[in-house]
Amino acid sequence: MSAESREVKLAEALPHAPGVREEIVAGAQLVQERTGLAGHDLLITLGSGLRDALEGEVRARIPLADLPGVPAPAAEGHGGELLSLDIPVADSGGTVHCLVATGRNHLYEGFSPTTVVQLSRVAAMCGVRAALLTNAGGCLREWELGDIMLIDNHVNLSGESPFEGAVFVDIWKIWDEELSSVLAPHTSRRGVYAIMRGPEFQTEAESILLRAGGVDMVGMSTVMEAIALHQLGVRVCGLSVTSDLSFSSQPTAHEDVLAAARGSYPAVREAIDDLCAALAAQV
């Protein structure tokens, strides 16, 4: 989708908020100025405990709070920077320019859906063709801590939408099948992710209902961003790292959550390398 088409789509998404649209465009201009790049190829959003999962040449570090309308993330395990990262592609000898968000904002922090997806929209206006959204989630199946689930689909139980007005977007195939197939060899599971607003976790009855309805992992992020990016023509794929076992008789300690996230680093890095290679091949 061209930059002009994305501007039109952005106006459709925020028909009553011209000030927010101006912030998003200004944010994209700021990224371009600080990175020296006219555009980026891939957005990577790192979830709880995953902020140190990537390696590569950092072109620029931008505090997220420097972007208009983007608050500094305050949730534990989240970073506060947007990195411009150059990831080399060995086979082609080229480079994929990535925007890496080391943290995100959440509905449970009291932010509106518009604020939660502000960073994603800035990235879209920076020209990204694809986005990899990651999170740490609660598992409703008999899996293991650290299992990585490829997000095949989602259920929005937050009661929220990133749109203001009648924006009828087809999200039947929101999770890109081609990009997901690139990630699949690096995951041990695949399934459905559900968002709940939080910050409280779900009850036992809610967990039983979710599992019976086909949900595999549950969390408090990712879905608002995926919908907003899809509407702007960005291809979306996602990974959810099992950080909590909802039906376990023992509560999961925070140290176990962080350890599970750290254990996923090698697979996440390899998945990103293959994703970058796939994008480079499509140029």
C-alpha positions in Angstrom: 0.0 0.0 0.0 1.4 3.4 -1.0 2.0 6.2 1.5 -0.8 8.2 0.0 -3.2 5.2 0.4 -2.2 4.8 4.0 -2.9 8.4 4.8 -6.4 8.0 3.4 -6.9 4.8 5.5 -5.6 6.6 8.5 -8.2 9.4 8.0 -10.9 6.7 7.8 -9.7 5.1 11.0 -9.7 8.4 12.9 -12.3 10.6 11.3 -12.9 12.7 14.4 -9.3 13.0 15.5 -7.3 15.1 13.1 -4.9 16.0 15.9 -4.0 12.4 16.4 -3.4 11.9 12.7 -1.1 14.9 12.8 0.8 13.3 15.7 1.2 10.0 13.8 2.6 11.8 10.7 4.9 13.9 12.9 6.1 10.7 14.7 7.0 9.1 11.4 8.9 12.2 10.3 10.8 12.1 13.6 11.8 8.5 13.0 13.0 9.3 9.5 15.0 12.2 10.7 16.7 10.3 13.5 17.4 7.2 11.5 18.4 8.8 8.2 16.1 6.4 6.4 13.2 7.3 4.2 11.4 4.1 5.2 11.6 0.8 7.1 10.6 -2.7 6.1 9.5 -4.5 9.3 8.1 -3.7 12.7 8.9 -6.0 15.5 7.1 -5.5 18.8 8.7 -7.3 21.7 6.4 -8.5 24.6 7.1 -9.0 28.3 10.6 -10.3 29.0 11.6 -10.3 25.3 13.2 -6.9 25.0 16.7 -8.3 24.8 15.9 -11.0 22.3 17.3 -9.4 19.2 20.8 -8.8 17.9 21.9 -6.5 15.0 23.4 -3.2 14.1 21.5 -0.4 15.9 21.2 2.6 13.6 19.3 4.7 16.1 17.7 4.5 19.6 14.6 6.6 20.0 12.8 6.9 23.4 9.2 5.9 22.8 8.0 8.9 24.8 9.7 11.2 22.1 7.0 10.1 19.6 3.9 12.3 19.9 1.1 10.6 21.6 3.1 7.5 22.7 3.5 7.2 26.5 6.6 5.6 27.9 5.8 1.9 28.7 5.5 1.3 32.4 4.6 -2.4 32.6 7.2 -4.6 34.2 9.4 -6.4 31.6 8.9 -3.8 28.9 11.6 -1.5 27.5 11.1 2.1 26.5 12.9 2.5 23.2 12.2 2.2 19.5 15.3 0.8 17.8 16.2 1.2 14.2 17.9 -2.1 13.6 19.7 -3.3 10.5 19.4 -7.0 10.1 21.7 -8.5 7.4 20.3 -11.2 5.1 23.1 -13.7 4.4 21.7 -15.3 1.2 21.1 -12.0 -0.6 23.7 -9.9 0.9 21.1 -7.2 1.6 19.8 -5.6 4.7 16.3 -5.4 6.2 15.6 -2.2 8.1 13.6 -3.0 11.2 11.8 -0.8 13.7 11.9 -2.7 17.0 9.7 -1.6 19.9 11.2 -2.9 23.1 7.9 -2.3 24.9 4.2 -1.4 24.4 1.3 0.2 26.1 -1.8 -1.7 27.3 -5.5 -1.1 27.8 -5.2 -2.1 31.4 -3.0 0.8 32.1 -5.9 3.1 31.4 -4.9 4.0 27.9 -7.4 4.3 25.1 -7.2 1.9 22.1 -6.0 4.9 20.0 -3.1 5.4 22.4 -2.3 1.7 22.5 -1.9 1.5 18.7 -0.3 4.9 18.2 3.2 3.4 17.8 1.9 0.8 15.3 0.4 3.5 13.2 3.6 5.5 13.3 5.5 2.4 12.1 2.9 2.0 9.3 3.5 5.6 8.2 7.2 4.8 8.1 6.5 2.4 5.3 6.8 -1.0 7.1 5.4 -3.8 4.9 5.1 -6.4 7.7 4.9 -6.6 11.4 5.9 -9.3 13.9 3.9 -8.9 17.1 5.2 -10.9 20.1 3.9 -11.4 23.6 4.1 -13.5 26.7 0.8 -15.3 27.4 -1.2 -17.5 29.7 -1.6 -21.0 28.4 -4.9 -22.8 28.5 -3.5 -26.1 27.3 -1.2 -28.7 28.8 1.9 -27.2 27.3 5.2 -26.2 28.9 6.6 -22.9 30.0 8.6 -21.4 27.2 6.6 -23.1 24.4 6.3 -20.7 21.5 2.9 -20.5 19.8 2.4 -19.2 16.3 -0.7 -17.1 16.3 -3.1 -18.5 13.7 -6.1 -16.4 14.8 -7.4 -14.3 17.6 -10.5 -13.6 19.7 -11.1 -10.0 20.8 -12.6 -10.1 24.3 -11.4 -6.6 25.3 -14.6 -4.9 24.3 -12.5 -2.4 22.4 -11.5 -1.4 18.9 -8.7 0.8 17.5 -11.2 2.6 15.3 -13.3 5.7 16.0 -16.3 5.5 13.7 -17.8 3.1 11.2 -14.6 1.4 9.9 -15.8 -1.9 8.5 -12.5 -3.8 8.0 -12.4 -7.4 6.9 -10.2 -9.2 9.5 -11.2 -12.8 8.5 -7.6 -13.4 7.3 -5.8 -10.9 9.5 -2.8 -13.2 10.4 -0.8 -13.5 7.2 -0.6 -17.2 6.1 2.6 -16.8 4.1 4.6 -15.0 6.8 3.2 -17.4 9.4 4.5 -20.3 7.4 8.0 -18.8 7.6 7.7 -18.6 11.4 6.2 -22.0 11.9 9.4 -24.1 11.9 10.6 -22.1 14.9 7.5 -22.7 17.0 6.4 -25.7 19.0 2.7 -24.8 18.9 0.2 -22.9 16.9 -3.3 -21.7 17.8 -5.6 -19.0 18.9 -4.7 -16.0 21.1 -7.4 -14.1 23.0 -7.1 -10.6 24.4 -8.8 -9.6 27.7 -8.6 -6.1 29.0 -7.0 -6.9 32.4 -5.2 -6.1 34.6 -6.8 -8.9 36.6 -6.2 -12.4 35.3 -9.1 -14.6 34.3 -11.1 -16.7 36.7 -11.2 -20.5 36.6 -14.6 -20.4 35.0 -13.4 -17.9 32.4 -10.4 -20.1 31.6 -12.7 -23.1 31.2 -15.0 -21.1 28.9 -12.1 -19.8 26.8 -10.6 -23.2 26.4 -13.9 -24.7 25.4 -14.3 -22.0 22.8 -11.0 -22.9 21.1 -8.7 -20.4 22.7 -5.1 -21.7 23.4 -3.4 -18.6 24.8 -4.7 -15.5 26.6 -3.1 -12.1 27.3 -3.7 -8.4 27.4 -2.0 -7.1 24.2 -1.3 -7.6 20.5 -4.8 -7.7 19.1 -5.5 -3.9 19.0 -2.1 -3.5 17.2 -2.8 -6.3 14.7 -6.2 -4.8 13.7 -4.8 -1.3 13.3 -1.9 -2.5 11.2 -4.0 -4.7 9.0 -6.3 -1.8 8.2 -3.3 0.2 7.0 -2.2 -2.6 4.7 0.6 -4.0 6.9 1.0 -7.8 6.8 0.8 -9.2 10.3 2.2 -12.3 12.0 2.7 -13.1 15.6 4.3 -15.3 18.3 3.1 -15.9 21.9 5.5 -17.3 24.4 4.0 -19.5 27.2 4.8 -17.7 30.4 2.0 -18.9 32.6 0.0 -22.2 32.9 -3.5 -21.2 33.7 -4.6 -24.6 35.0 -1.5 -25.4 37.0 -2.0 -26.2 40.6 1.0 -24.0 41.4 1.1 -20.3 40.7 3.8 -19.2 38.2 6.6 -17.1 39.9 7.7 -14.0 38.0 11.2 -15.4 37.9 9.8 -18.3 35.9 8.1 -16.0 33.5 11.3 -14.2 32.8 13.2 -17.5 32.5 10.7 -18.8 30.0 11.0 -15.7 27.9 14.8 -15.8 28.0 14.7 -19.5 27.0 12.8 -18.5 23.8 15.4 -16.0 22.6 17.3 -18.4 20.2 14.1 -19.5 18.5 12.7 -16.0 18.3 16.0 -14.7 16.7 16.0 -17.5 14.2 12.4 -16.8 13.3 13.2 -13.1 12.7 16.2 -14.0 10.6 14.0 -16.2 8.3 11.3 -13.5 8.3 13.8 -10.9 7.1 15.1 -13.3 4.4 11.5 -13.8 3.2 10.9 -10.0 3.0 14.2 -9.4 1.3 13.3 -12.0 -1.3 10.0 -10.2 -2.0 11.5 -6.8 -2.8 
